[in-house]
Amino acid sequence: MAITRINSFVRRYMAIIEMVGVLMRIFSFSLVSWLGPASPFMFVWMFNTADAIMLSWCSILKKDKAYTMLNVFWIMVGVIGILRAGDFIH
């Protein structure tokens, strides 16, 4: 199955995927800190949501409940941020 192959890939490269996810999160929040209201919010929220998905997948495979909860929360925040940045909700 495809999910089994994806899980296998994630397990094999987990340390790299986690590091990339953390660097993505640092970058997205740094961008907002530096640019303030001039930030490209849609990009930031999409980028932040992508890293949350990566980090959630890793934490689920590691069975780390706290890390999973934190990153799934960030996925939800990211979806709301994307909807607000796209003017789908106010």
Protein Blocks (a to p, Z undefined) as FASTA:
>chain_A
ZZlmmmmmmmmmmmmmmmmmmmmmmmmmmmmmmnmmmpcfklmmmmmmmmmmmmmmmmmm
nopaklmmmmmmmmmmmmmmmmmmnomaZZ
